[in-house]
Amino acid sequence: MLIPQLSSTQDAALSSALQSLIDDKTKPQGSLGVLEFIAHRIGLIQQTSSPRIDRTAIVVFAADHGIVAENISAYPQSVTWQMVENFLQQGAAINVFARQNDCALHIVDAGVNHDFGKRVELIDRKVGPGTRNFAKEPAMTAEQCQQAIQHGMDLVAAMPVDVIGFGEMGIGNTTTAAALMHKITGIAAAECVGAGTGLAAEGIRHKQQVIEQAVAHHAGIEAPMEILQTFGGFEIAMMVGAMLKAAEQRCVLLIDGFIVTSALLVAAKLQPAILDYCVFSHCSDEHGHRRMLDYLKGRPLMQLDLRLGEGTGSALALPLLHAAVNFLAQMATFSSAQVSEKSA
């Protein structure tokens, strides 16, 4: 398995050309706020002063987690496969929002503890029936971790798109994401752990203790791939591969909430330049996501108090990306509209 080698999108000449084009539009400089930042970023990613968004997709990766044996979730593990069925029946929030935005939606079985049989609408990349309990042993073998990453890279390689949004489903995966965050960033576990699917205060404290004890149990694990193998999930590892390949293909990476951002933490440790390709759709209401974003110096587009996952934040952010490239392409300039500019 070869990890894509990413280069920065920074290009001084193109950056200046994009900024001049943005500033020449018929508006006070900076008055379109974050939309100007998005337009500039997408232009650098696509290496053009005329960026376009013609093809968008959201990929939802689903998997189960052995850590649920530690009683860290308000919901039983069976909800993972039941929600995958809901995705396939077009009944979930992500189905609604993807359809609303004319966005392709792909559902991937990365490692759900359920036999779905052969389903045309489900991409089967099952590495195993869920990870092992990382409180006791590494969540994955090295081979499984590499296989999941490779699957993610291969999936994206076959998707000719401009923007890829990432989503996930997996009971227990906020615990996995919090453990990854704690281990990679060094931020205290108490700052990483939240309610997930709806734990009360006592459940959150228990989740924190499980993570702290697991990290102590696996002392000495420091390399990013080892951290992912030890504490990660199949869906998270698959997203790591998908993100790296998407950046290599110069796609815009539309980052969703807490679990998706934990995958980005790993990917950024492997290839720091990946952050140049990311647009952060929102700041999740899941405790710890704001700290993740601060650590990555990420600028979220929205604050909607979301904590659903599934890629819903990514889908809701798509109109903002379209607005950014559209104003750059279609809005008049001061000279073309014969509008007087600000006097010196």
C-alpha positions in Angstrom: 0.0 0.0 0.0 1.4 3.4 -1.1 0.2 6.5 0.7 -0.4 9.3 -1.7 2.3 12.0 -1.5 0.5 15.4 -1.4 1.9 18.8 -2.2 0.6 22.1 -1.0 -2.0 24.0 -3.1 -0.1 27.2 -2.5 0.7 29.1 -5.7 1.6 32.8 -5.2 0.8 33.9 -8.8 -2.6 32.1 -8.8 -3.4 33.2 -5.3 -2.8 36.8 -6.3 -4.9 36.4 -9.5 -7.8 34.9 -7.6 -7.7 37.6 -4.9 -7.6 40.3 -7.6 -10.6 38.8 -9.3 -12.5 38.5 -6.0 -11.7 42.1 -5.1 -12.8 43.4 -8.5 -16.3 42.2 -8.1 -19.0 44.8 -7.6 -19.0 44.8 -3.8 -16.9 46.2 -1.0 -13.7 44.1 -0.6 -14.3 41.3 1.8 -18.0 41.8 2.0 -18.9 38.3 0.9 -17.0 37.0 3.9 -16.4 33.3 4.1 -17.7 32.9 0.5 -14.6 34.7 -0.7 -12.4 32.4 1.3 -14.1 29.3 -0.2 -13.8 30.7 -3.8 -10.1 31.3 -3.3 -9.5 27.9 -1.7 -11.4 26.0 -4.5 -9.5 28.0 -7.1 -6.2 26.9 -5.6 -7.3 23.3 -5.3 -8.4 23.2 -8.9 -5.4 25.3 -10.1 -7.6 27.8 -11.9 -9.0 31.3 -11.6 -12.3 29.8 -13.0 -13.2 27.0 -10.5 -16.3 24.9 -11.2 -18.4 22.5 -9.2 -20.2 20.2 -11.7 -20.0 16.8 -9.9 -20.5 16.3 -6.2 -20.8 13.1 -4.1 -21.1 12.2 -0.5 -19.8 8.8 0.7 -21.1 7.4 3.9 -18.9 4.7 5.5 -20.5 2.3 8.0 -18.9 0.0 10.5 -19.2 -1.5 13.9 -16.9 -1.2 16.9 -15.9 -3.7 19.5 -15.6 -1.0 22.1 -19.4 -1.1 22.5 -18.8 -4.1 24.9 -17.7 -1.5 27.4 -21.2 -0.1 27.6 -20.3 3.3 26.0 -23.3 3.8 23.9 -26.9 4.7 24.5 -28.0 2.6 21.6 -27.4 -1.1 20.8 -24.9 -2.1 18.1 -27.8 -3.4 15.9 -28.7 0.2 15.1 -25.7 0.4 12.8 -27.1 -2.1 10.3 -30.6 -0.9 10.8 -29.5 2.6 9.9 -27.7 1.3 6.8 -31.0 -0.3 5.8 -32.6 3.1 6.3 -30.0 4.7 4.0 -30.7 2.1 1.4 -34.5 2.8 1.7 -33.9 6.6 1.2 -35.2 7.3 4.7 -32.4 9.0 6.5 -31.6 12.7 6.9 -28.6 12.3 4.5 -30.8 10.9 1.8 -33.1 14.0 2.1 -30.3 16.5 2.0 -28.3 14.8 -0.7 -31.4 14.6 -2.9 -32.2 18.2 -2.2 -28.8 19.3 -3.4 -28.7 16.9 -6.4 -25.7 15.2 -4.9 -24.7 11.6 -5.6 -24.8 9.5 -2.4 -22.8 6.3 -1.9 -23.3 3.9 1.1 -20.3 1.7 2.0 -20.2 -1.3 4.3 -16.8 -0.9 5.7 -17.3 -3.4 8.5 -20.9 -3.8 9.8 -21.7 -6.7 12.0 -24.5 -7.9 9.7 -25.0 -9.8 6.5 -26.8 -7.6 4.0 -26.5 -10.1 1.2 -25.9 -8.8 -2.4 -27.4 -5.3 -2.7 -26.9 -3.3 -5.8 -27.2 0.0 -3.9 -24.7 -1.0 -1.2 -20.9 -0.9 -1.8 -19.5 -3.9 0.0 -16.0 -3.3 1.3 -16.4 -5.2 4.6 -13.1 -5.7 6.2 -14.6 -7.7 9.1 -17.8 -7.8 11.2 -16.7 -4.8 13.3 -13.4 -4.0 15.1 -12.2 -5.7 18.3 -12.5 -4.0 21.7 -9.6 -1.6 21.9 -10.0 -1.5 25.7 -8.5 -5.0 25.6 -6.5 -5.3 22.3 -5.8 -3.3 19.1 -9.0 -2.6 17.2 -7.5 -3.9 14.0 -4.6 -5.9 12.7 -2.0 -4.1 10.7 -3.3 -5.9 7.6 -6.9 -4.9 8.3 -6.0 -1.3 8.7 -4.0 -1.2 5.5 -6.8 -3.0 3.7 -9.4 -0.5 4.9 -7.2 2.4 3.8 -6.6 0.8 0.4 -10.4 0.3 -0.1 -10.9 4.0 0.6 -8.3 5.0 -1.9 -9.7 2.6 -4.6 -13.3 3.8 -4.1 -12.4 7.5 -4.6 -10.1 6.7 -7.6 -13.2 5.4 -9.4 -15.3 8.6 -8.6 -14.9 11.4 -11.2 -16.1 14.3 -9.0 -15.1 17.8 -8.0 -16.3 17.7 -4.4 -16.4 14.7 -2.1 -18.2 15.0 1.2 -17.6 12.4 3.9 -20.1 10.8 6.3 -20.2 7.8 8.6 -22.4 5.5 10.7 -21.3 3.3 13.5 -22.6 2.8 17.0 -19.6 3.4 19.3 -17.7 5.6 16.9 -17.7 8.7 18.9 -15.7 6.8 21.5 -13.3 5.7 18.8 -13.0 9.2 17.5 -12.5 10.7 20.9 -9.7 8.1 21.6 -8.0 9.1 18.3 -8.3 12.8 19.1 -6.9 12.3 22.6 -4.0 10.3 21.4 -3.1 12.4 18.4 -3.6 15.9 19.8 -2.6 15.3 23.4 -5.8 17.1 24.5 -7.2 15.8 27.8 -9.7 13.0 27.4 -12.3 15.0 29.3 -12.1 17.6 26.5 -12.5 15.0 23.8 -15.5 13.0 25.1 -19.1 14.0 24.5 -22.6 12.6 24.7 -22.5 10.8 21.3 -25.9 9.4 20.6 -27.2 10.8 23.9 -25.4 9.6 27.0 -26.1 11.3 30.3 -23.4 12.8 32.5 -22.6 9.5 34.2 -22.3 7.7 30.8 -19.9 10.4 29.5 -17.7 10.0 32.6 -17.6 6.3 32.0 -16.7 6.8 28.4 -13.9 9.0 29.4 -12.5 6.4 31.9 -12.7 3.7 29.2 -10.6 5.8 26.9 -8.1 6.8 29.5 -7.6 3.2 30.6 -7.3 2.0 27.0 -4.7 4.6 26.2 -2.7 3.6 29.3 -3.1 -0.1 28.3 -1.6 0.7 24.9 1.2 2.9 26.1 4.0 3.5 23.7 1.8 3.7 20.6 2.8 6.9 18.8 3.0 6.6 15.0 -0.1 7.7 13.2 -0.7 4.3 11.5 -0.3 2.5 14.9 -2.7 4.9 16.6 -5.3 4.2 13.8 -4.8 0.5 14.0 -5.1 0.4 17.8 -8.0 2.8 18.4 -9.6 3.3 15.0 -12.6 1.9 13.2 -12.9 0.3 9.7 -15.0 3.2 8.5 -12.5 5.8 9.9 -9.5 4.0 8.3 -11.4 3.8 5.0 -12.1 7.5 5.2 -8.4 8.2 5.8 -7.6 6.4 2.5 -10.5 8.1 0.7 -9.4 11.6 1.9 -5.8 11.0 0.8 -6.8 9.8 -2.6 -9.3 12.6 -3.0 -6.7 15.2 -2.3 -4.3 13.6 -4.7 -7.0 13.9 -7.4 -7.3 17.6 -6.4 -10.9 17.2 -5.2 -12.4 19.5 -2.6 -12.7 17.5 0.6 -15.9 18.6 2.4 -15.4 17.6 6.0 -18.4 16.8 8.2 -18.5 16.5 12.0 -16.6 14.9 14.9 -16.0 11.3 13.5 -15.1 12.5 10.0 -12.7 15.1 11.5 -11.0 12.4 13.6 -10.2 10.6 10.3 -8.7 13.8 9.0 -6.6 14.1 12.1 -4.9 10.8 11.1 -4.7 11.8 7.4 -3.1 15.1 8.3 -0.5 13.4 10.5 0.4 11.2 7.4 0.3 14.0 4.9 0.0 17.5 6.4 -0.7 19.2 3.0 -4.1 17.5 2.9 -5.5 20.4 5.0 -5.1 22.7 1.9 -7.8 20.6 0.2 -10.3 20.7 3.0 -13.5 22.8 3.5 -15.0 22.3 7.0 -18.7 22.3 6.6 -19.7 23.0 10.2 -18.8 22.9 13.9 -20.6 19.9 15.5 -22.5 20.1 18.8 -20.5 17.0 19.8 -18.2 18.0 22.6 -14.6 18.1 21.4 -15.3 19.0 17.8 -14.5 22.7 18.3 -11.1 21.7 19.9 -10.4 19.4 16.9 -11.1 22.3 14.5 -8.9 24.6 16.5 -6.1 22.1 16.5 -6.4 21.8 12.7 -6.9 25.5 12.3 -10.1 24.7 10.5 -12.6 27.4 9.7 -16.2 25.9 9.8 -18.7 27.4 7.5 -21.7 26.9 9.8 -22.8 26.4 13.4 -26.1 24.6 13.4 -25.8 22.5 16.6 -25.7 19.3 14.5 -24.5 16.1 15.9 -26.1 13.5 13.7 -23.2 12.5 11.4 -24.1 10.7 8.2 -22.5 13.5 6.2 -25.5 15.8 6.9 -23.3 18.8 7.6 -21.5 18.3 4.3 -24.7 18.1 2.3 -26.0 21.3 4.0 -22.8 23.1 3.1 -23.0 22.4 -0.6 -25.1 25.4 -1.5 -22.4 27.6 0.0 -19.7 26.0 -2.2 -21.9 26.6 -5.3 -22.5 30.2 -4.3 -18.7 30.8 -3.9 -17.8 29.5 -7.4 -20.9 31.1 -8.9 -20.2 34.6 -7.7 -16.6 34.3 -8.9 -17.8 33.2 -12.4 -20.9 35.3 -12.9 -20.8 38.5 -10.8 -19.9 41.6 -12.7 -16.6 43.5 -12.1 -16.4 47.2 -11.4 -15.1 47.9 -14.9 -17.6 45.7 -16.8 -20.6 47.1 -14.9 -19.3 50.7 -15.0 -19.7 51.0 -11.3 -17.4 53.4 -9.5 -14.9 51.9 -7.1 -14.1 53.2 -3.6 -12.3 56.5 -3.8 -8.7 56.6 -2.6 
